[in-house]
Amino acid sequence: MAKEIELKLKEGDLAPAFSAATNSGGNVSLADFKGRHVILYFYPRDDTPGCTKEACAFRDHFAEFRKKGAVVLGVSVDPVKAHDKFVAKYKLPFTLLADEDKKIVQAYGVWAQKSFMGRKYMGTNRITFLIGPDGRIKKIWPKVKPDQHAEEVLAVL
């Protein structure tokens, strides 16, 4: 049984500000999207089975997110180079943030001890935050099923 994830942030909290390098060499900050809904989804690693399913689901529903005026941002601790390959391979139309210094994963409380086959290690939990136009967290999904998640988020927008 997976242990309950202790969330650092609650719905209604002000979303922590961030700035990070992106795929394609840009840089974005949360402030860039003031007045819009931001879907900030954290995932463990580029081009792994669950992360690919989740990214492709967001890709497949991207037009619907855009119609609703929402911004989709994926965050992992992978470097920009890995993001560029991931985006190219799966034709992802949204921005991926390279949080190599782990400032964003720590600010949002998604960097935690995990275990796989008895081995304990630090990693990113798959958690999504919906940030409202006012900069407050509207909804948190602490348990994400990668292939159905984009639809869950759309239903709330």
C-alpha positions as CSV (number, residue, x, y, z in Angstrom):
1,M,0.0,0.0,0.0
2,A,1.4,3.4,-1.0
3,K,1.8,5.6,2.0
4,E,-0.3,8.8,2.2
5,I,1.5,11.8,0.9
6,E,1.8,14.6,3.4
7,L,0.9,17.7,1.4
8,K,2.7,20.9,2.3
9,L,0.2,23.1,0.5
10,K,-3.6,23.2,0.8
11,E,-6.3,24.3,-1.6
12,G,-6.8,28.0,-1.1
13,D,-3.1,28.7,-0.4
14,L,-1.2,31.2,-2.5
15,A,0.8,29.2,-5.0
16,P,4.6,29.5,-4.4
17,A,6.2,31.8,-7.0
18,F,8.8,30.1,-9.3
19,S,11.0,30.7,-12.3
20,A,12.7,28.0,-14.3
21,A,14.4,27.1,-17.6
22,T,12.1,25.5,-20.1
23,N,12.4,23.1,-23.0
24,S,13.5,25.0,-26.1
25,G,15.7,27.3,-24.0
26,G,13.2,29.8,-22.6
27,N,12.5,30.8,-19.1
28,V,9.1,31.1,-17.4
29,S,7.8,32.2,-14.1
30,L,4.4,31.8,-12.5
31,A,3.9,35.5,-12.7
32,D,3.9,35.3,-16.5
33,F,0.5,33.6,-16.3
34,K,-1.3,35.9,-13.9
35,G,-5.0,36.0,-14.7
36,R,-5.1,32.5,-16.2
37,H,-5.6,29.0,-14.9
38,V,-2.3,27.1,-14.6
39,I,-2.1,23.4,-14.5
40,L,1.2,22.6,-12.8
41,Y,1.8,18.9,-13.0
42,F,4.8,17.3,-11.4
43,Y,6.2,14.0,-12.8
44,P,9.2,11.9,-11.9
45,R,11.1,11.5,-15.2
46,D,11.0,12.2,-18.9
47,D,10.3,9.3,-21.3
48,T,9.3,6.7,-18.6
49,P,6.1,4.7,-19.0
50,G,3.8,6.6,-16.6
51,C,5.2,10.0,-17.3
52,T,4.9,9.4,-21.1
53,K,1.2,8.3,-20.7
54,E,0.5,11.4,-18.6
55,A,2.2,13.8,-21.0
56,C,0.5,12.3,-24.0
57,A,-2.9,12.6,-22.3
58,F,-2.3,16.3,-21.7
59,R,-1.1,16.6,-25.3
60,D,-4.2,14.8,-26.6
61,H,-6.5,17.2,-24.7
62,F,-4.3,20.3,-25.2
63,A,-6.8,22.0,-27.6
64,E,-9.5,21.7,-24.9
65,F,-7.2,23.2,-22.2
66,R,-6.4,26.1,-24.6
67,K,-10.1,26.7,-25.3
68,K,-10.6,27.1,-21.6
69,G,-7.7,29.6,-21.4
70,A,-5.6,27.3,-19.3
71,V,-1.8,26.9,-19.4
72,V,-0.3,23.4,-19.0
73,L,3.2,23.3,-17.4
74,G,5.0,20.0,-16.7
75,V,7.8,20.0,-14.0
76,S,10.5,17.5,-13.4
77,V,14.1,17.7,-12.2
78,D,15.3,16.5,-15.6
79,P,17.6,18.9,-17.5
80,V,16.4,21.0,-20.5
81,K,18.2,18.6,-22.9
82,A,16.1,15.7,-21.7
83,H,12.9,17.8,-21.9
84,D,13.8,18.8,-25.5
85,K,14.1,15.1,-26.5
86,F,10.9,14.2,-24.7
87,V,8.9,17.1,-26.4
88,A,10.3,16.2,-29.8
89,K,9.7,12.4,-29.5
90,Y,6.0,12.8,-28.4
91,K,5.2,16.2,-30.0
92,L,4.2,17.8,-26.7
93,P,2.6,21.2,-27.3
94,F,3.1,22.6,-23.8
95,T,6.0,23.8,-21.8
96,L,8.2,21.6,-19.5
97,L,10.2,23.2,-16.7
98,A,13.6,21.9,-15.8
99,D,13.8,22.1,-12.0
100,E,17.4,20.9,-11.7
101,D,18.1,22.7,-8.5
102,K,14.8,21.3,-7.0
103,K,13.5,24.7,-5.8
104,I,10.1,24.2,-7.3
105,V,9.6,20.5,-6.2
106,Q,10.6,21.5,-2.7
107,A,8.4,24.7,-2.6
108,Y,5.4,22.6,-3.6
109,G,6.3,19.7,-1.3
110,V,6.4,17.1,-4.0
111,W,10.1,16.1,-3.5
112,A,10.0,13.2,-1.0
113,Q,11.4,9.8,0.0
114,K,10.0,7.1,-2.3
115,S,10.7,3.4,-2.4
116,F,10.9,1.0,-5.3
117,M,11.5,-2.8,-4.8
118,G,12.7,-2.2,-1.3
119,R,15.2,0.6,-2.2
120,K,14.6,4.0,-0.7
121,Y,15.5,7.2,-2.7
122,M,14.5,10.8,-3.0
123,G,12.2,11.6,-6.0
124,T,9.3,13.6,-7.4
125,N,5.8,12.5,-6.5
126,R,3.3,12.6,-9.3
127,I,1.0,15.4,-8.1
128,T,-0.9,18.1,-10.0
129,F,-1.9,21.6,-8.8
130,L,-4.5,23.7,-10.5
131,I,-3.7,27.4,-9.8
132,G,-6.5,29.9,-10.3
133,P,-6.2,33.2,-12.1
134,D,-5.8,34.9,-8.7
135,G,-2.6,32.8,-8.0
136,R,-4.3,30.6,-5.4
137,I,-4.3,26.8,-5.5
138,K,-7.8,25.8,-6.6
139,K,-7.4,22.0,-6.6
140,I,-4.7,19.5,-5.8
141,W,-4.5,15.9,-7.2
142,P,-2.2,14.0,-4.8
143,K,-2.9,10.6,-6.5
144,V,-2.7,10.7,-10.2
145,K,-3.6,7.9,-12.7
146,P,-1.5,9.0,-15.7
147,D,-3.8,7.9,-18.5
148,Q,-7.0,9.4,-17.0
149,H,-5.5,12.5,-15.3
150,A,-5.9,15.1,-18.1
151,E,-9.6,14.4,-18.3
152,E,-10.0,14.8,-14.5
153,V,-8.3,18.2,-14.7
154,L,-10.5,19.3,-17.6
155,A,-13.6,18.3,-15.7
156,V,-12.7,20.8,-12.9
157,L,-11.8,23.7,-15.2
